[in-house]
Amino acid sequence: MPRVSAGAGQDGLRSAWYWAFASARCAVPGWWLVGYAACFVEPILSGGVDFAIRSGFRAGLAALRVSVGDEAETTAAEAYDEQFR
């Protein structure tokens, strides 16, 4: 992701780092990342809260499908991971 340079800019203005990040993988059999562990979105725009809620909901649905035998864990993890690409 792009990064803004830290330090003095024009007219004495200062800049800050762009802190957003996304994990390379969000799920594999045995572990799933949700919320800010999977992706941190710039806090000023508040997009991270929506992402955290949606990723937790999607992970919960995938875990439910696995637990009742509707889907293999590997398949569910791959599908969940693909939702973030």
C-alpha positions as CSV (number, residue, x, y, z in Angstrom):
1,M,0.0,0.0,0.0
2,P,1.2,3.6,-0.6
3,R,2.9,5.4,2.2
4,V,3.1,9.1,2.8
5,S,6.5,10.4,3.8
6,A,6.9,11.6,7.3
7,G,8.5,15.0,8.0
8,A,8.2,18.6,7.0
9,G,6.4,19.4,3.8
10,Q,5.7,22.6,1.9
11,D,4.8,25.7,4.0
12,G,5.8,23.9,7.2
13,L,3.0,21.3,6.9
14,R,3.8,17.9,8.3
15,S,2.7,14.5,6.9
16,A,2.0,11.2,8.5
17,W,2.4,7.5,7.6
18,Y,-0.4,5.8,5.8
19,W,-1.0,3.0,8.4
20,A,-3.4,0.8,6.4
21,F,-2.3,-2.8,5.8
22,A,-3.8,-6.1,4.6
23,S,-2.5,-9.6,5.5
24,A,-1.2,-11.8,2.7
25,R,-3.6,-14.6,3.7
26,C,-6.8,-14.2,5.8
27,A,-7.6,-17.9,6.3
28,V,-6.1,-21.4,6.1
29,P,-7.3,-24.6,7.7
30,G,-6.7,-24.1,11.5
31,W,-6.8,-20.3,11.7
32,W,-8.8,-17.4,10.3
33,L,-8.1,-13.7,10.6
34,V,-11.0,-11.3,11.2
35,G,-11.3,-7.6,11.8
36,Y,-8.1,-5.6,12.2
37,A,-6.0,-8.7,12.3
38,A,-6.9,-9.3,8.7
39,C,-6.8,-5.7,7.4
40,F,-6.5,-2.3,9.1
41,V,-8.2,0.5,7.2
42,E,-7.4,4.2,7.7
43,P,-9.2,5.2,10.9
44,I,-10.2,8.7,9.7
45,L,-12.6,7.3,7.2
46,S,-14.0,4.7,9.7
47,G,-14.1,2.0,7.0
48,G,-12.3,-0.4,9.4
49,V,-15.3,-0.8,11.7
50,D,-17.5,-2.0,8.8
51,F,-14.8,-4.3,7.6
52,A,-14.3,-5.8,11.1
53,I,-18.1,-6.5,11.5
54,R,-18.4,-8.0,8.0
55,S,-15.3,-10.2,8.2
56,G,-16.4,-11.6,11.6
57,F,-19.8,-12.3,10.2
58,R,-18.4,-14.0,7.1
59,A,-16.0,-16.1,9.2
60,G,-18.8,-17.1,11.5
61,L,-20.9,-18.3,8.6
62,A,-18.0,-20.2,7.1
63,A,-17.3,-21.9,10.5
64,L,-21.0,-22.8,10.8
65,R,-20.9,-24.4,7.3
66,V,-17.9,-26.4,8.3
67,S,-19.3,-27.5,11.7
68,V,-22.5,-28.8,10.2
69,G,-20.7,-30.6,7.4
70,D,-21.9,-28.5,4.5
71,E,-18.4,-27.6,3.5
72,A,-14.8,-28.8,4.0
73,E,-12.6,-26.5,6.1
74,T,-10.1,-26.1,3.3
75,T,-12.8,-25.1,0.8
76,A,-14.3,-22.6,3.3
77,A,-11.0,-21.1,4.2
78,E,-10.1,-20.6,0.5
79,A,-13.5,-19.0,-0.2
80,Y,-13.2,-16.7,2.8
81,D,-9.6,-15.7,1.8
82,E,-10.7,-15.0,-1.7
83,Q,-13.3,-12.5,-0.5
84,F,-10.5,-10.1,0.5
85,R,-8.6,-10.2,-2.8
